[in-house]
Amino acid sequence: MVPDARGATRRPEPTCPVEVALAAISGRWTTLVLRELMHGPRSFGELRLALPTLSAKVLSERLAGLERQTLVERHRRRGFPARTVYRLTGAGERLRPLLVELYRTGDALLRDRARR
């Protein structure tokens, strides 16, 4: 199942590609923030409107975490009021097939449960 030695570990290692991918999407709300940014650049306010039950504090935390992982970049636009826009980096875009496959797998698991 693992194509190289980095995945053949006996415990979670920070150099394991699977662990890196899981860490990138971990945290409540992270996948939904990523999903919204996959539609294109969004301002903080646009993200709040798209995810109305997500608090501003948690959204700020998720965006900061994604920025630290270099999955999201923040651009401050000039003008008054100044506007901050977030967008996925190339690394963030690489998460798209992972999220699509997680959705498909979850859907299949839900259908299996419903048949029981």
NUVOPA-681973 format. One record per residue (C-alpha): chain; x, z, y. Coordinates in nm, 2 decimals, m for minus. Layout:
% NUVOPA-681973
+---+--------+--------+--------+
| c |      u |      w |      v |
+---+--------+--------+--------+
| A |      X |      Z |      Y |
...
+---+--------+--------+--------+
% end
This chain:
% NUVOPA-681973
+---+--------+--------+--------+
| c |      u |      w |      v |
+---+--------+--------+--------+
| A |   0.00 |   0.00 |   0.00 |
| A |   0.29 |   0.06 |   0.24 |
| A |   0.50 |  m0.24 |   0.34 |
| A |   0.81 |  m0.03 |   0.42 |
| A |   0.96 |   0.31 |   0.39 |
| A |   0.82 |   0.44 |   0.72 |
| A |   0.48 |   0.47 |   0.55 |
| A |   0.61 |   0.63 |   0.23 |
| A |   0.63 |   0.98 |   0.37 |
| A |   0.53 |   1.31 |   0.20 |
| A |   0.38 |   1.44 |   0.53 |
| A |   0.26 |   1.30 |   0.86 |
| A |   0.56 |   1.17 |   1.05 |
| A |   0.56 |   1.05 |   1.41 |
| A |   0.74 |   0.73 |   1.29 |
| A |   0.48 |   0.64 |   1.04 |
| A |   0.29 |   0.33 |   1.17 |
| A |  m0.05 |   0.47 |   1.05 |
| A |   0.01 |   0.80 |   1.23 |
| A |   0.10 |   0.61 |   1.55 |
| A |  m0.22 |   0.40 |   1.53 |
| A |  m0.44 |   0.71 |   1.46 |
| A |  m0.28 |   0.90 |   1.74 |
| A |  m0.35 |   0.62 |   1.98 |
| A |  m0.73 |   0.64 |   1.92 |
| A |  m0.75 |   1.02 |   1.85 |
| A |  m0.96 |   1.25 |   2.06 |
| A |  m1.33 |   1.26 |   2.13 |
| A |  m1.44 |   0.98 |   2.35 |
| A |  m1.11 |   0.78 |   2.33 |
| A |  m1.26 |   0.50 |   2.12 |
| A |  m1.55 |   0.46 |   2.36 |
| A |  m1.32 |   0.45 |   2.67 |
| A |  m1.11 |   0.19 |   2.49 |
| A |  m1.42 |  m0.01 |   2.40 |
| A |  m1.52 |  m0.02 |   2.76 |
| A |  m1.18 |  m0.13 |   2.88 |
| A |  m1.18 |  m0.41 |   2.62 |
| A |  m1.45 |  m0.57 |   2.83 |
| A |  m1.19 |  m0.60 |   3.12 |
| A |  m1.06 |  m0.38 |   3.40 |
| A |  m1.29 |  m0.10 |   3.51 |
| A |  m1.29 |   0.15 |   3.79 |
| A |  m1.33 |   0.52 |   3.72 |
| A |  m1.69 |   0.50 |   3.85 |
| A |  m1.77 |   0.20 |   3.63 |
| A |  m1.64 |   0.39 |   3.33 |
| A |  m1.86 |   0.69 |   3.43 |
| A |  m2.16 |   0.46 |   3.45 |
| A |  m2.09 |   0.31 |   3.12 |
| A |  m2.05 |   0.65 |   2.95 |
| A |  m2.29 |   0.87 |   3.15 |
| A |  m2.26 |   1.18 |   2.93 |
| A |  m1.88 |   1.18 |   2.95 |
| A |  m1.77 |   1.44 |   3.21 |
| A |  m1.53 |   1.33 |   3.48 |
| A |  m1.28 |   1.59 |   3.36 |
| A |  m1.27 |   1.45 |   3.00 |
| A |  m1.26 |   1.09 |   3.13 |
| A |  m0.96 |   1.18 |   3.35 |
| A |  m0.79 |   1.34 |   3.05 |
| A |  m0.85 |   1.05 |   2.82 |
| A |  m0.73 |   0.80 |   3.08 |
| A |  m0.42 |   1.00 |   3.15 |
| A |  m0.35 |   1.03 |   2.77 |
| A |  m0.39 |   0.66 |   2.72 |
| A |  m0.17 |   0.59 |   3.02 |
| A |   0.10 |   0.82 |   2.88 |
| A |   0.09 |   0.62 |   2.55 |
| A |   0.12 |   0.30 |   2.76 |
| A |  m0.21 |   0.17 |   2.63 |
| A |  m0.37 |   0.17 |   2.97 |
| A |  m0.23 |   0.10 |   3.31 |
| A |  m0.37 |   0.22 |   3.64 |
| A |  m0.37 |   0.01 |   3.96 |
| A |  m0.47 |   0.14 |   4.30 |
| A |  m0.63 |  m0.12 |   4.51 |
| A |  m0.59 |  m0.11 |   4.89 |
| A |  m0.87 |  m0.07 |   5.12 |
| A |  m1.11 |   0.20 |   5.22 |
| A |  m1.20 |   0.37 |   5.01 |
| A |  m0.90 |   0.31 |   4.79 |
| A |  m1.01 |   0.21 |   4.44 |
| A |  m0.83 |   0.28 |   4.12 |
| A |  m0.88 |   0.03 |   3.84 |
| A |  m0.78 |   0.08 |   3.48 |
| A |  m0.70 |  m0.19 |   3.23 |
| A |  m0.55 |  m0.22 |   2.89 |
| A |  m0.19 |  m0.31 |   2.85 |
| A |  m0.07 |  m0.55 |   2.58 |
| A |  m0.03 |  m0.25 |   2.35 |
| A |  m0.38 |  m0.14 |   2.42 |
| A |  m0.51 |  m0.48 |   2.34 |
| A |  m0.35 |  m0.45 |   2.00 |
| A |  m0.60 |  m0.18 |   1.92 |
| A |  m0.89 |  m0.43 |   1.93 |
| A |  m0.87 |  m0.54 |   1.56 |
| A |  m0.83 |  m0.18 |   1.45 |
| A |  m1.14 |  m0.07 |   1.63 |
| A |  m1.34 |  m0.37 |   1.50 |
| A |  m1.23 |  m0.29 |   1.15 |
| A |  m1.31 |   0.08 |   1.19 |
| A |  m1.66 |  m0.02 |   1.30 |
| A |  m1.71 |  m0.25 |   1.01 |
| A |  m1.58 |   0.01 |   0.76 |
| A |  m1.80 |   0.28 |   0.92 |
| A |  m2.11 |   0.05 |   0.90 |
| A |  m2.04 |  m0.02 |   0.53 |
| A |  m2.01 |   0.35 |   0.46 |
| A |  m2.33 |   0.43 |   0.64 |
| A |  m2.51 |   0.15 |   0.44 |
| A |  m2.37 |   0.30 |   0.12 |
| A |  m2.50 |   0.64 |   0.21 |
| A |  m2.84 |   0.50 |   0.29 |
| A |  m2.87 |   0.35 |  m0.06 |
| A |  m2.82 |   0.68 |  m0.23 |
+---+--------+--------+--------+
% end
